[in-house]
Amino acid sequence: MAQEQNTPVYSEQEQIRRDKLAALREAGHDPYLLTKVPVDTKSSQIKADFDAYDGKDVTLAGRMMTRRIMGKASFAHMLDTDGEIQFYIRKDDVGEETYAAFKDMDIGDVICVRGKVFKTKTGEISIHTEEITLLAKCLKPLPEKFHGLTDMDLRYRQRYLDMIVNPEVRDTFRKRSQIITAMRTFLESRGFMEVETPVLHTQAGGAAARPFITHHNTLDIDMYLRIALELHLKRLIVGGFDRVYEIGRVFRNEGMDTKHNPEFTMMELYQAFTDFHGMMDITEDMFRYIARAVNGTAMVQYGDITIDLEKPFARLSMVEAVKKYSGVDFDAIHTLEEARAVADEHKIHYEKRHQKGDILNLFFDEYVEENLVQPTFIYGHPVEISPLAKKMPENPAYTERFEVFILGREHGNAFSELNDPIDQRQRFEAQAALKALGDEEAHGVDEDFLNALEIGMPPTGGLGVGVDRLVMLLTATPSIRDILLFPTMKPMD
C-alpha cells in the first residue's frame, strides 16, 4: 500500500499569495527565473549624500516593507541591506500594466526599483519610480510591523525573519564583523600570522572540557571536534613561527545558558620569547584598540554599568582574590585536610578527587567571580587546574597563568606555556588518571605533542579570548544567543 503523502495546509493569506504566484507563472512572468539584477546604489549612499544623488537615476533592490495605495499613485518603503528608503510610483509614469502588477504585490516581496532620487514635500528622501520588477515572491506574511517579532525562540530559530523585522539585529552582526576585523588588524600590526589548524582531532586536548565525538568511516576511528586551538598552534611555535594566531570555531559538549553555546568562536595566539606578563599587555592593548575601533571609545556602557577599558586593568592573584572576598587565606592552608575542612565550614561542595588547588578554585567560583565587574587579571592559578601552564619558580604549587574578568565573567585565559616535556608528560598522565576515574573533562596523553616539545619549544606566551563574549561586551548584549547568527536550538519535534 502506497504511503500517504503529507499535504501542506496553508493559511488564507498564504493561499492567496500562492495563487498570485501561480497566476504570474501562467502569464509567463515567473519571478524566480530572473537572474542578474543591475543594482547600482544602496539606500545608505543616497541618504548619506543626497545632494550628489538628487535627480540622479538609480537602481535599488530589496524587500517591500510598507505600502500606501492612493488611486493612481502610491508610496511604499523598501528595505535593502543598509536600511529602508521610500519610493513613489505613479500609473502615468510606469504604465497601467506595471502599476496593476505593483498593486498585486505583497508586503515582503523582493523587488527591484529604478527611478530618480528626490525629496517629497515633507522632506523624505525617495525614489520616483520609472520601473519596478518582482524578483522573488514572499509566500508567508511577515509579522505585523507595529508589534514586530517578539517571540525570542522564533527569533533565534528563524534568524532570517528576525533580521527583516528587527533591523537593529543586523546592526549587531555588522558590529560583530567589525570586532573580528579589528582583532585581525591589531594582531597583524603586532607581527602575528593567521593560520588554520584541524577541526577534527584524534586526541581531545588543550582545555578541560567534554568533547563531541564523531567517527571517521575510512580510517575506522573515533575523532573529536576540537575543544581548543592550543596544541596545534604550539606545534607551529616549535616549527619556527614565533607569532601565530587563529580565529575559529571550537566545540564543547556541555550545557547551554546565556553565556554558553556548544559551538563558539575562539581566538588563540602564541608568541615565542615572552611570558604571561607579555600576554597581559597584549590583552589589555587589544581590548582597548578594538573598543576604540568599533565604538569610538574604550568606555563601554553596559546597561547601567560603565566599563572602563581605558585605565590599566586591575591585577590580583587568585589567593589574594579569594582572601578579599571570602576571608579565607589559602596561603595559611598547607594540607588537603585543612582545605577540605575550610570548604566544609563554608558549605563548598567538593569531590573526592579534588586537591587543595581545586578547592581554591571552587572558592573563587563561589565568592569572587561575580565581583569582578571592571577589567581584572586574576593570576596564579593552582597547578591542578592548569595542566599546560608553567609553574611559578618561587611557588610551584601555582602557575604563570591568568584569566581576564569583566562583568563577572571570564573573557580570556593565558599562560606562560609549559615547554618542559618531562613535566608535561607527568601532567598529561595525571589528567589521564582523572579520566580513568570518570572525569569527562580530563584528557589522555598526547604523544605527538610531547614529541614536539621534545624537539624543543622556546619560552612562549599564549592567550585565548572568547570572541563571542567580547562581542557581548562591546554590543552591550546580555545573551550569547543574541550575537550568534544561528545559536544551537533544540529541534521543534
N, C-alpha and C positions, 0 to 999 in steps of 0.2 A: 504494500500500500504506500502510495507516494506521500512524503512528508508535507504537511500543510505549511505554506509559506506565511510568514507574519506580514500582514498588510498594514502599512503605516496609517495612523489615524491623525488627520490634520485638523487644527482649529479652523474656524470660519475664515479668519484673516489669512492663515497660511494657505488655505484652499483658493482664496481669491487671488493671491499672488501667484500661485502655481498656474491658475487658469490664465492669468495675464501672460505668463511666460509661454504657455502653450500657444496662445494666440499670436505672440510675436514670432515664434518659430514657424507657425503655419503661414504667416505672412512673409516669411523669408528674412526676418530680422533677428536671428538668434544672437543675443549679445555675447555669448560665450565663444563665438567664432572669431571675434576681434582679437588681434594680437598687439602689435606695437601701437602706442599712443603718443602723439607728438607733444608731450608736456614740456613746457619751457620755463615755467615760473612756479614759485611756491607762494602761498599766502603771506608768509612772513616777510618775503622780499618786498612785496608790494606795500605792506603796512609799515615796514621799516623805512622806505624811501618813496613815499607816494609821489613826490614832485617828479622823480625820474620816470615813474610809470604812468603818470596822468595822461590819458588819451592813447596810451600805447596798446597795441594788440597783443594779448597774452593767451596762453592755453594752460589751464589747470585741470587737475583730476583729483577726485576724492569721493567722499560719501555724502549724499544729501541728508542733512540732519533736521532741517525745518523747511516749511513751505507755506506761503500765504497766496492762494489763488484769488485774484481780483478781476474776474471777467477776462478782458483781452490782455492783461498784463499781470505779472506775478513776481513776488520776491521769494527767494529761498537762500538757505545757508549750506555751504559745502565745507566738510571737514577734510583737510588734506594732512600730510604728515606733520605740519607745523602748527596747525590751528584752523579756525573757521574763518570764512570770508563770505560775504553776501554776493549773490548775483541776481540781476534783474533781467527778466525775459518777457518779451512782448510779441504778440502774434504777428503784428505788422513787420517785425524785423526778421523773424525766423520762418515765417510761413505757417499756414493753417495746419498742415500735416505734422510738422515738428512740434508746434505748440500743443496739439492734441496728444502727441506722444509724451511730451513732458507732463501734462496733466494726468496721464495714466501711470506715471512712475510713482514709486513709493518711497517713504522715508527709509533710509538705509541703503538704497540703490547706489551702486558705484557708477559715477558719471564723469564725463569729460566736458568742460565748458571752454569755449573760445569766445573772446569778446574784448571790448575796450575798457580800460580802467577809468573810473570816475568816482565822484563823491555825490551822494544823494543830498537832498535839501536839508536833511538832519545831520549831515556831515559824516555819514558812514561810508567808508571805502568799499566800493562794489565793482562788479564786472557787468557791463552792459552786454548781454549775451547775443552773439551772432550765430552760434552753432552749439548744439548740445547733443551728446551721444551717450546712450546707455552702454556701460561696459560690463556690468555684472548685476544680476537681479538678486535682491535681498529677499529670500523666501520666508524669513521669520521676522515678525515685527520686533523692532528694538524696544527695550524698556522705555516707558514714558519719560520724556526728557526732564520734566519738572522734578520727579522723585528720584530719577537716576537708578543706578543698580546698587542696592544697599545690602543684599544678601552676600555676606563675606564668603561663605562656602562656594556659592555660584561664581563669585568674582575670581576666586583662585582657580576653580575648575575651568572656567571659560575666560581666560585672561584676554583673549582677543575681543570679547564683548566688553569686558571691564575697561579696556583702553579706548574703545569707541565712545562709551557713555561717560566715562570719568577721565577727562583729558589730563588731569593732574597726575594720573598714574603713569602716563607716557613721560611726563617731566621727570618723575623719579627714576625711570630706567635710562633716560638720557643722562642724568647725573651719575648713575652707576657707571655708565660707559666712560664718562669724563673722569671719574675717580680712577678707574683702571688705566686709562690713558696717562693720567698724571703720575701714577705709580711707575709706569714704564719709563716715562720721561725722566723722573727723578733717578731711578736706578741706572739708566743708561748714561746719565750725566755723571754718575759716580764710577763708571767703567765696568758695570755688570753686564754680562752677556746672557740673553734669554735663551733657554734650552727647552727641550721637550723630553720627558722620560716616560717609561711604560706605565700604563694604567693597570695592566694585568701583571700580577706578581706571583711568583712561585712560593714566596715566603712572605707572610704579612710582617710588617715591622715599621719602625720609625715613630710610633706613638702607642700609648696604652688605649686601645680601642678594639671593639669586636668587629671583625671584617665580614663583608659579604663574600660568600664562596660560590664559585661557578666551576664548570667542568669544560676542559678543552678536549673535544672528541678525538681529534687526530693524534694528539700526544697521549690521550687517555690519562690525564692527570687533573686533579683539582687545582684551581688557581684562585687568587684573591684579588678583588678590586682594591686598589691601593688605599690605605688609610692615612698615608702621609707621602710627601715627596722626598723626604730626607735622605734615605740611604743611597739612592741612585745619584743624587746631586753630590753627595760627599765622595762618591767614586770618581766624579769628574774633577774634584779638587786633587785627589790622588793622581789623576791622569795629567795634571798640569795646568788646568784652567784655575786662575786664582780668584775670580769673581763670577759667580753664576747665579741665576735665579730662574724660577719657573712660576707661572700663574696657571693653576689648573684645578680640575675637579678632583676631590677626594671623597671617599665613601665610608661611612661608619654605620654599622648595623645596630643602631641604638635608638633611643626614644626621640619623640618629636615634641617640641614645645615652641614658645615664642622666640627662643634663641637657638634652636637646633633643628636641622633638616638632615635626613640621611645622606644626601649628597650636597656638598657645598664647595665654595671656591677658596683655595689657599694660595698665598704667595710665600714661597720659601726662598731664602737667599743664603749663600755661603761665601765667605771671604777668607782667604788664606792670610796668615800672619797677623791676625788680630784676635781679640777675645770678647767676652760678653760685655765688657765696658764699651768696646767699639760698637757692638750691636745696640747698646742703649743709645749711643749718639746717633746712629743711623735711624733708629726707630723714631726718636724724637724729631729729628730733622725731616724725616719722610712724612710723618703725620702732619706736621706744621705746613710743609710745602703743599701737600695735597689739599688740605683745607683752604689754604690761600688760593690755590689754582682754581678750585671748583666753586668755592663760596665767596671768594674775595676777602676773607678774613679767617684768622685762626681762632676766633672766638665763636664757639658753636652754641647756638640756642637750641636746647633740647627740652621742649615743654617749658617749665618754669625755671629750669636749671641752665646756667651759662657755664659751658665747659671751656676752660682756658688752656688752649694748646700753645699759646704764645710763651708763657713763662716756663722755666725749666721744670720737668716732671719731678715729683717727689720720689725719694728712694728710701725704701725700708727693707730690712731683712725679714724673712718670714718669721723668725723667732721674735724680732722686735715688734712686728705687727700683731702677732698672737698675744704677746705680753700687753701691748697697748689696749687691745680691745677685749681681752678675756681676763687679764690679770694673771695668767699662768706663764711662768718663766721657764721655758724648756731648757735654758742653759743650766738651770738648777736641777734638772731631771736627768739622772745618769743611767737608769736601768729601764728595761721594758716593763718590769713590775711597777715601777713608780709611774710610768706613763699610763699604764692601764688603770692604776688607782686614781689618778687625777681625771682620766676620762670617765670612770665610773662616777666620780664625785660631780662631774659636770653633765652627766647623762649623755655622753657622747658614745654612740654605738660603734663598736669596732669588731673585727672578725679575728678569729684565732691566728690567722696567718699574718696579721698586721704587726709591724715592728714599730719602734719608737718614732721613726720618721713618718710612717704612715699616720700615726695618731696625731702628730703635729699637724699634718696636712688636714686631717679631719677637723681639728680645732680651727684652722684657718678658714675652711669652708663654712663652718658654723658661725664664727664670730667676726671674721674680718671682711670677707669679700664684699658684702653689701655696703660696707662703709667707704669703699674706695671709689668715690664719685669722681673727683678730679684726677687727672692722669697721674698714675703712681707705678713705679717699678718696684715689684716685690722680688727680692733676690735671695740666694742662699737656700735653695730647696734641698730637702733631705736626699741622700743618695738612693734611698729605697724607691723613690718615685721618679728618679732621673737617670735611667739606665744608659743614656747616651751623652751625658754631660761630664766634664772633668770635675774631679774633686777639688775642693779648696785646699791648697797646700797647708794652710795654717789650721784647718779644721776639717779633716777628711770625712766626717760624718755628713757634711753638706757639700753642695756642688756650686760651680760657677754657672748658675742658671738664673734667669729672671722671667717673670711674666709681667706684662703691662696691663693694668686695670683702669678702665674708665666706666663710669656709670655702674659700678658694681659688677662688671663682667670683664672677663679676660679678652683682650684684643690682640695679644701677641705673646710668643714664647721663644726664648733664645738661650743659647748655651755658649760657653767655651767648649767646643766639641771634643769629646773623648777621642784621642788618637793613639792611645796605648792599646795594642791588640790583645795583650795578655789580660789587662783589666777588663777590656770589652768582652772577651770570651767569658770571664767569670760572671759578668753581669748578665750576659745572654743566658748562661746556664742557670743563673738564679731565676730569670724570667721563665725559662723552660720548666723549672721545678714548680713554679707557681701555676703554670699552665696545666701541668700534670695533676695538680691538686684541684683543678676545676676553674681557675681564674680565666674567664673568656677574653679578658683584655690583655693578658700576658701572651708573649710570643716565643717562638723557638730560637734556635741558634742559626744565624745567617752565615753560613760558611764562606760564601763568596765575598760578603762584605768584610769578614775577618781577613780573608786573603788580601783584599785591597788594603786594609790597614797594615798588614804585614809588609806590603810593598813600601809603605811609608806615607802617612798623611801629615802635612805640615800643621803647625798650630793654626786653628781655624775657628772663626766665629760663625754661628748660624742663627737665623731668625725665621720664624714662621708667623705670618699675620693672617687672621681670618678676614678675608676680603668682605664677606657679607656683613660682618659686624661693623667693619669700618664704614660701609655704605649706610648701615642703620644709623650710625652715629652722625654722619655728615648730612643725612637727609632727615634727621630727627624722626625716625620711624621706629615704633615700638616692637614690631613683629618681623621676624626674618621672612615670613611668607610675603610680606608687602614689598620686599626688594628682590625676590626671586621671581622671574617671569613665570615659571611653571613649578611651583612647590609640589613636593610629594603629597599625594592625597590618597585616602582610602577609596578603592573603587566604589561606585554608586551601588553596584549589585553585590 
